[in-house]
Amino acid sequence: MVYATYFIRLYLVARRLGTTARSVIIKFIIRGIYLGLCILGLLGPSFGVNEIESQATGKDIFFVFDLSRSMDAIDIEPSRLEKTKFELIKNIDQLKSDRIGLIVFSSEAYTHTPLTFDRDAIRLFIQKLNTGLFVNNGTDLNAAFSLILKKFQASSTLNSRKTKVIVLISDGEDFGKIEPSVIYALKQNKINLLTLGVGTPQGGLIREGMDYKKDKNGQEVVSKLNAPYLLNLTKTLNGKYFQLTNQVNGVSDLLKEVDRVESNWIDTRKMTVANNKYYYFVILGLLLMIIDILFTVRTIKI
């Protein structure tokens, strides 16, 4: 509006002085064109299509929770399991774009949460973990590892090159025997093992309702971290071991190590996208702006 008023006034002055306003009209047209071109450029016009390749990388991670009764031991406050849950929920965002699943085991094993990218769902299901999910007490890690192999094989049908990670969370008590064929299959499938040993060598009482768990002789049961067993298992699978106690918190370092595990290339996908041609309009507008600056207007003849 201001510019139009300026143009009309300049035109009237030129007429009164008997001079031409042609140059003013030309500048007005040039300015209108380059202003319009710049606005069009800002709108991001797209026409035509372009095909691009997108490479996808990632990891499949299963957190394997020991939910035997010994995880209720109170050598870590408020208990081994509750402390682990709290630290994982607090730090789970250290893992970025990988799929995460939860497997739980005691006397048997089952999938608590399938592989998912949904971090909120993972937090929710971790929060719901408790040793009461299993009726029978025991610690059958062989069943858990066998289930993991099936799950990884099912999720890798389309591409076996995807990185696979197991995060084992346990106190290492009463694991029983792991079949050599299961260990061999884990190695053959190049599954990475990271272990979090939860508890202390001194051990602690196991909370049971308002009391503590007792053996058949009426003596209070003391559960102790079996670190040598966990270390040996982790070493067998060329993994890394971390610990969680009241004094040592290895959860953050554990998750950093998970994140550092190299994500293998999964596949390459071709995508068709519209071509954004904004720069044509912007460049042409800038050229007209330069012409406008160089082209001077003289209304009065001397």
C-alpha beads as a LAMMPS data file, in Angstrom:
LAMMPS data file: protein, C-alpha beads

302 atoms
301 bonds

1 atom types
1 bond types

-500.0 500.0 xlo xhi
-500.0 500.0 ylo yhi
-500.0 500.0 zlo zhi

Masses

1 110.0

Atoms # bond

1 1 1 0.000 0.000 0.000
2 1 1 2.770 2.417 0.929
3 1 1 4.716 1.498 -2.206
4 1 1 1.644 1.982 -4.428
5 1 1 1.026 5.447 -2.900
6 1 1 4.676 6.338 -3.542
7 1 1 4.389 5.215 -7.191
8 1 1 1.179 7.229 -7.807
9 1 1 2.672 10.372 -6.268
10 1 1 5.852 10.023 -8.316
11 1 1 3.765 9.552 -11.463
12 1 1 1.733 12.726 -10.739
13 1 1 4.898 14.741 -10.072
14 1 1 6.355 13.542 -13.364
15 1 1 3.212 14.580 -15.250
16 1 1 3.187 18.005 -13.596
17 1 1 6.811 18.546 -14.607
18 1 1 6.161 17.278 -18.106
19 1 1 8.574 14.332 -17.851
20 1 1 8.049 10.626 -18.516
21 1 1 7.412 8.098 -15.758
22 1 1 8.413 5.121 -17.932
23 1 1 11.475 4.282 -15.844
24 1 1 9.411 4.388 -12.665
25 1 1 6.866 2.015 -14.187
26 1 1 9.655 -0.373 -15.224
27 1 1 11.136 -0.369 -11.710
28 1 1 7.691 -0.913 -10.233
29 1 1 7.124 -3.921 -12.488
30 1 1 10.603 -5.350 -11.737
31 1 1 10.085 -4.984 -7.999
32 1 1 6.664 -6.568 -8.177
33 1 1 8.059 -9.527 -10.124
34 1 1 11.065 -10.250 -7.872
35 1 1 8.986 -9.809 -4.747
36 1 1 6.493 -12.332 -6.106
37 1 1 9.298 -14.723 -7.084
38 1 1 10.810 -14.570 -3.588
39 1 1 7.411 -15.303 -2.024
40 1 1 6.971 -18.278 -4.360
41 1 1 10.441 -19.518 -3.399
42 1 1 9.552 -19.345 0.307
43 1 1 6.466 -21.472 -0.381
44 1 1 8.786 -24.262 -1.598
45 1 1 7.215 -25.206 -4.949
46 1 1 7.819 -28.851 -5.918
47 1 1 7.383 -30.414 -9.331
48 1 1 8.853 -33.524 -10.894
49 1 1 10.048 -36.545 -8.886
50 1 1 13.433 -37.874 -7.825
51 1 1 14.421 -41.375 -6.664
52 1 1 16.753 -41.602 -3.653
53 1 1 18.258 -44.514 -1.730
54 1 1 17.900 -44.833 2.043
55 1 1 20.127 -47.193 4.033
56 1 1 18.669 -48.565 7.288
57 1 1 20.757 -49.711 10.255
58 1 1 19.758 -50.936 13.674
59 1 1 19.899 -53.481 16.484
60 1 1 17.436 -55.874 18.056
61 1 1 17.907 -55.896 21.845
62 1 1 16.324 -58.315 24.305
63 1 1 16.513 -57.493 28.013
64 1 1 16.383 -60.844 29.820
65 1 1 15.141 -60.524 33.412
66 1 1 15.720 -63.132 36.098
67 1 1 12.468 -63.130 38.106
68 1 1 13.375 -65.865 40.569
69 1 1 12.567 -65.124 44.215
70 1 1 16.198 -64.270 44.972
71 1 1 15.714 -61.020 42.997
72 1 1 13.616 -59.816 45.962
73 1 1 16.714 -59.879 48.179
74 1 1 17.322 -56.605 50.025
75 1 1 21.121 -56.402 49.902
76 1 1 20.315 -53.639 47.391
77 1 1 17.679 -51.123 48.489
78 1 1 14.740 -51.385 48.115
79 1 1 15.396 -54.776 46.453
80 1 1 17.503 -56.154 43.618
81 1 1 14.630 -56.143 41.142
82 1 1 13.142 -52.778 42.137
83 1 1 16.516 -51.036 41.975
84 1 1 17.175 -52.525 38.524
85 1 1 13.760 -51.430 37.250
86 1 1 14.255 -47.881 38.542
87 1 1 17.674 -47.475 36.909
88 1 1 16.576 -48.931 33.564
89 1 1 13.464 -46.765 33.342
90 1 1 15.568 -43.693 34.168
91 1 1 18.262 -44.441 31.570
92 1 1 16.461 -46.304 28.763
93 1 1 16.517 -43.224 26.489
94 1 1 20.263 -43.743 26.079
95 1 1 19.230 -46.315 23.485
96 1 1 18.139 -44.422 20.417
97 1 1 16.515 -46.017 17.382
98 1 1 16.878 -49.718 18.199
99 1 1 14.083 -52.207 18.803
100 1 1 13.799 -53.441 22.386
101 1 1 12.013 -56.493 23.778
102 1 1 11.666 -58.041 27.246
103 1 1 12.023 -61.728 28.107
104 1 1 11.477 -62.957 31.663
105 1 1 12.481 -66.272 33.177
106 1 1 12.455 -68.259 36.373
107 1 1 11.547 -71.953 36.220
108 1 1 10.459 -71.251 32.619
109 1 1 10.730 -68.380 30.151
110 1 1 8.328 -66.314 28.091
111 1 1 8.215 -63.081 26.099
112 1 1 6.968 -60.244 28.268
113 1 1 7.212 -57.601 25.511
114 1 1 7.918 -58.242 21.801
115 1 1 10.509 -56.168 19.969
116 1 1 9.289 -52.597 19.645
117 1 1 10.501 -49.031 19.051
118 1 1 7.989 -47.704 21.622
119 1 1 10.032 -46.539 24.628
120 1 1 6.938 -45.626 26.643
121 1 1 5.637 -49.192 26.299
122 1 1 9.020 -50.577 27.393
123 1 1 9.005 -48.345 30.495
124 1 1 5.474 -49.451 31.347
125 1 1 6.245 -53.171 31.039
126 1 1 9.508 -52.868 32.985
127 1 1 7.573 -51.167 35.776
128 1 1 5.132 -54.112 35.915
129 1 1 7.855 -56.752 36.388
130 1 1 7.727 -58.718 39.642
131 1 1 8.728 -62.156 40.897
132 1 1 5.054 -63.085 41.335
133 1 1 4.711 -63.522 37.559
134 1 1 5.938 -67.105 38.048
135 1 1 4.180 -69.630 40.279
136 1 1 7.114 -72.029 40.520
137 1 1 10.474 -70.806 41.737
138 1 1 13.701 -71.693 39.937
139 1 1 16.203 -70.269 37.459
140 1 1 16.250 -71.896 34.021
141 1 1 18.501 -69.696 31.892
142 1 1 18.699 -72.443 29.263
143 1 1 14.976 -71.957 28.568
144 1 1 15.473 -68.188 28.282
145 1 1 18.382 -68.484 25.836
146 1 1 16.492 -71.061 23.743
147 1 1 13.513 -68.703 23.535
148 1 1 15.769 -65.811 22.551
149 1 1 17.233 -67.832 19.697
150 1 1 13.731 -68.514 18.365
151 1 1 12.748 -64.858 18.660
152 1 1 15.881 -63.574 16.956
153 1 1 15.572 -66.112 14.157
154 1 1 11.934 -65.112 13.630
155 1 1 12.752 -61.392 13.568
156 1 1 15.697 -61.927 11.195
157 1 1 13.866 -63.890 8.491
158 1 1 14.191 -61.036 6.020
159 1 1 17.766 -60.130 6.879
160 1 1 20.124 -62.136 9.099
161 1 1 22.722 -59.341 9.168
162 1 1 20.904 -57.284 11.781
163 1 1 22.858 -56.860 15.026
164 1 1 21.425 -58.876 17.922
165 1 1 22.063 -58.078 21.595
166 1 1 21.132 -59.868 24.831
167 1 1 21.196 -57.923 28.099
168 1 1 21.071 -60.506 30.901
169 1 1 19.948 -59.176 34.296
170 1 1 20.399 -61.634 37.166
171 1 1 22.046 -62.461 40.479
172 1 1 23.455 -65.680 39.007
173 1 1 21.973 -68.043 41.593
174 1 1 20.973 -71.638 40.724
175 1 1 21.060 -71.339 36.946
176 1 1 21.364 -75.026 36.294
177 1 1 23.051 -76.329 33.175
178 1 1 23.025 -74.478 29.861
179 1 1 23.156 -76.916 26.963
180 1 1 26.337 -76.677 24.839
181 1 1 24.161 -76.610 21.705
182 1 1 22.502 -73.415 22.953
183 1 1 25.867 -71.740 23.633
184 1 1 27.062 -72.843 20.194
185 1 1 23.934 -71.431 18.515
186 1 1 24.384 -68.086 20.280
187 1 1 27.954 -67.885 19.000
188 1 1 27.033 -68.982 15.474
189 1 1 24.332 -66.329 15.276
190 1 1 26.820 -63.689 16.495
191 1 1 24.573 -62.623 19.354
192 1 1 26.219 -60.081 21.668
193 1 1 25.868 -60.725 25.414
194 1 1 26.062 -58.006 28.056
195 1 1 25.450 -59.031 31.661
196 1 1 24.307 -57.017 34.676
197 1 1 25.096 -58.792 37.937
198 1 1 22.649 -57.573 40.587
199 1 1 23.455 -58.042 44.270
200 1 1 26.436 -58.359 46.612
201 1 1 28.783 -61.229 47.519
202 1 1 27.723 -60.777 51.164
203 1 1 24.101 -61.287 50.151
204 1 1 20.835 -60.302 51.747
205 1 1 17.558 -61.647 53.087
206 1 1 14.699 -62.312 50.669
207 1 1 11.559 -60.363 51.431
208 1 1 8.432 -62.547 51.575
209 1 1 5.316 -60.559 52.458
210 1 1 5.871 -58.944 55.855
211 1 1 8.571 -61.460 56.750
212 1 1 11.647 -63.031 55.145
213 1 1 11.991 -66.305 53.279
214 1 1 13.054 -69.272 55.432
215 1 1 14.421 -72.704 54.568
216 1 1 12.897 -76.027 55.682
217 1 1 14.725 -75.715 59.010
218 1 1 13.166 -72.331 59.715
219 1 1 16.396 -70.427 59.072
220 1 1 16.287 -67.163 57.118
221 1 1 17.624 -67.645 53.595
222 1 1 20.511 -65.421 52.521
223 1 1 20.843 -64.910 48.754
224 1 1 24.293 -63.996 47.415
225 1 1 25.423 -62.687 44.042
226 1 1 27.125 -65.471 42.081
227 1 1 29.467 -63.175 40.167
228 1 1 31.973 -65.919 39.132
229 1 1 29.216 -67.824 37.308
230 1 1 27.987 -64.721 35.481
231 1 1 31.538 -63.656 34.601
232 1 1 32.363 -67.104 33.222
233 1 1 29.170 -67.219 31.141
234 1 1 29.795 -63.723 29.788
235 1 1 33.400 -64.569 28.939
236 1 1 32.299 -67.737 27.115
237 1 1 30.148 -65.609 24.802
238 1 1 32.795 -62.859 24.471
239 1 1 30.573 -60.363 26.250
240 1 1 31.006 -57.693 28.923
241 1 1 30.012 -57.745 32.579
242 1 1 28.598 -54.899 34.690
243 1 1 27.427 -54.766 38.294
244 1 1 24.664 -53.078 40.275
245 1 1 24.937 -52.609 44.052
246 1 1 24.194 -49.779 46.476
247 1 1 27.725 -48.471 45.865
248 1 1 28.296 -49.418 42.202
249 1 1 25.779 -48.466 39.513
250 1 1 26.747 -50.029 36.202
251 1 1 23.388 -49.536 34.452
252 1 1 24.318 -46.329 32.628
253 1 1 27.650 -47.821 31.481
254 1 1 25.825 -50.971 30.396
255 1 1 23.392 -49.026 28.214
256 1 1 26.230 -46.961 26.754
257 1 1 27.951 -50.214 25.808
258 1 1 24.729 -51.473 24.192
259 1 1 24.549 -48.253 22.187
260 1 1 28.203 -48.667 21.159
261 1 1 27.591 -52.112 19.682
262 1 1 27.862 -51.536 15.955
263 1 1 24.562 -51.457 14.090
264 1 1 24.827 -53.516 10.927
265 1 1 23.392 -52.477 7.587
266 1 1 19.932 -53.990 7.182
267 1 1 18.761 -53.019 3.711
268 1 1 18.580 -50.260 1.130
269 1 1 15.230 -48.854 0.180
270 1 1 14.423 -46.644 -2.797
271 1 1 12.039 -43.769 -2.187
272 1 1 10.383 -41.431 -4.677
273 1 1 10.255 -37.824 -3.491
274 1 1 9.050 -34.600 -5.096
275 1 1 11.765 -32.218 -6.285
276 1 1 11.758 -28.902 -4.443
277 1 1 12.514 -26.197 -7.049
278 1 1 12.472 -23.164 -4.745
279 1 1 15.976 -22.105 -5.776
280 1 1 14.892 -21.329 -9.375
281 1 1 12.488 -18.673 -8.106
282 1 1 14.899 -17.302 -5.504
283 1 1 17.818 -17.012 -7.963
284 1 1 15.660 -15.288 -10.585
285 1 1 14.276 -12.954 -7.925
286 1 1 17.807 -12.057 -6.749
287 1 1 18.884 -11.300 -10.329
288 1 1 15.933 -8.943 -10.784
289 1 1 16.752 -7.336 -7.432
290 1 1 20.310 -6.633 -8.628
291 1 1 18.934 -5.122 -11.864
292 1 1 16.589 -2.979 -9.788
293 1 1 19.497 -1.697 -7.682
294 1 1 21.628 -0.894 -10.744
295 1 1 18.752 0.689 -12.682
296 1 1 18.327 4.280 -11.377
297 1 1 15.310 6.548 -11.856
298 1 1 15.541 10.197 -12.844
299 1 1 12.234 12.023 -12.934
300 1 1 13.411 15.641 -13.334
301 1 1 15.488 16.704 -16.333
302 1 1 18.075 19.418 -15.742

Bonds

1 1 1 2
2 1 2 3
3 1 3 4
4 1 4 5
5 1 5 6
6 1 6 7
7 1 7 8
8 1 8 9
9 1 9 10
10 1 10 11
11 1 11 12
12 1 12 13
13 1 13 14
14 1 14 15
15 1 15 16
16 1 16 17
17 1 17 18
18 1 18 19
19 1 19 20
20 1 20 21
21 1 21 22
22 1 22 23
23 1 23 24
24 1 24 25
25 1 25 26
26 1 26 27
27 1 27 28
28 1 28 29
29 1 29 30
30 1 30 31
31 1 31 32
32 1 32 33
33 1 33 34
34 1 34 35
35 1 35 36
36 1 36 37
37 1 37 38
38 1 38 39
39 1 39 40
40 1 40 41
41 1 41 42
42 1 42 43
43 1 43 44
44 1 44 45
45 1 45 46
46 1 46 47
47 1 47 48
48 1 48 49
49 1 49 50
50 1 50 51
51 1 51 52
52 1 52 53
53 1 53 54
54 1 54 55
55 1 55 56
56 1 56 57
57 1 57 58
58 1 58 59
59 1 59 60
60 1 60 61
61 1 61 62
62 1 62 63
63 1 63 64
64 1 64 65
65 1 65 66
66 1 66 67
67 1 67 68
68 1 68 69
69 1 69 70
70 1 70 71
71 1 71 72
72 1 72 73
73 1 73 74
74 1 74 75
75 1 75 76
76 1 76 77
77 1 77 78
78 1 78 79
79 1 79 80
80 1 80 81
81 1 81 82
82 1 82 83
83 1 83 84
84 1 84 85
85 1 85 86
86 1 86 87
87 1 87 88
88 1 88 89
89 1 89 90
90 1 90 91
91 1 91 92
92 1 92 93
93 1 93 94
94 1 94 95
95 1 95 96
96 1 96 97
97 1 97 98
98 1 98 99
99 1 99 100
100 1 100 101
101 1 101 102
102 1 102 103
103 1 103 104
104 1 104 105
105 1 105 106
106 1 106 107
107 1 107 108
108 1 108 109
109 1 109 110
110 1 110 111
111 1 111 112
112 1 112 113
113 1 113 114
114 1 114 115
115 1 115 116
116 1 116 117
117 1 117 118
118 1 118 119
119 1 119 120
120 1 120 121
121 1 121 122
122 1 122 123
123 1 123 124
124 1 124 125
125 1 125 126
126 1 126 127
127 1 127 128
128 1 128 129
129 1 129 130
130 1 130 131
131 1 131 132
132 1 132 133
133 1 133 134
134 1 134 135
135 1 135 136
136 1 136 137
137 1 137 138
138 1 138 139
139 1 139 140
140 1 140 141
141 1 141 142
142 1 142 143
143 1 143 144
144 1 144 145
145 1 145 146
146 1 146 147
147 1 147 148
148 1 148 149
149 1 149 150
150 1 150 151
151 1 151 152
152 1 152 153
153 1 153 154
154 1 154 155
155 1 155 156
156 1 156 157
157 1 157 158
158 1 158 159
159 1 159 160
160 1 160 161
161 1 161 162
162 1 162 163
163 1 163 164
164 1 164 165
165 1 165 166
166 1 166 167
167 1 167 168
168 1 168 169
169 1 169 170
170 1 170 171
171 1 171 172
172 1 172 173
173 1 173 174
174 1 174 175
175 1 175 176
176 1 176 177
177 1 177 178
178 1 178 179
179 1 179 180
180 1 180 181
181 1 181 182
182 1 182 183
183 1 183 184
184 1 184 185
185 1 185 186
186 1 186 187
187 1 187 188
188 1 188 189
189 1 189 190
190 1 190 191
191 1 191 192
192 1 192 193
193 1 193 194
194 1 194 195
195 1 195 196
196 1 196 197
197 1 197 198
198 1 198 199
199 1 199 200
200 1 200 201
201 1 201 202
202 1 202 203
203 1 203 204
204 1 204 205
205 1 205 206
206 1 206 207
207 1 207 208
208 1 208 209
209 1 209 210
210 1 210 211
211 1 211 212
212 1 212 213
213 1 213 214
214 1 214 215
215 1 215 216
216 1 216 217
217 1 217 218
218 1 218 219
219 1 219 220
220 1 220 221
221 1 221 222
222 1 222 223
223 1 223 224
224 1 224 225
225 1 225 226
226 1 226 227
227 1 227 228
228 1 228 229
229 1 229 230
230 1 230 231
231 1 231 232
232 1 232 233
233 1 233 234
234 1 234 235
235 1 235 236
236 1 236 237
237 1 237 238
238 1 238 239
239 1 239 240
240 1 240 241
241 1 241 242
242 1 242 243
243 1 243 244
244 1 244 245
245 1 245 246
246 1 246 247
247 1 247 248
248 1 248 249
249 1 249 250
250 1 250 251
251 1 251 252
252 1 252 253
253 1 253 254
254 1 254 255
255 1 255 256
256 1 256 257
257 1 257 258
258 1 258 259
259 1 259 260
260 1 260 261
261 1 261 262
262 1 262 263
263 1 263 264
264 1 264 265
265 1 265 266
266 1 266 267
267 1 267 268
268 1 268 269
269 1 269 270
270 1 270 271
271 1 271 272
272 1 272 273
273 1 273 274
274 1 274 275
275 1 275 276
276 1 276 277
277 1 277 278
278 1 278 279
279 1 279 280
280 1 280 281
281 1 281 282
282 1 282 283
283 1 283 284
284 1 284 285
285 1 285 286
286 1 286 287
287 1 287 288
288 1 288 289
289 1 289 290
290 1 290 291
291 1 291 292
292 1 292 293
293 1 293 294
294 1 294 295
295 1 295 296
296 1 296 297
297 1 297 298
298 1 298 299
299 1 299 300
300 1 300 301
301 1 301 302
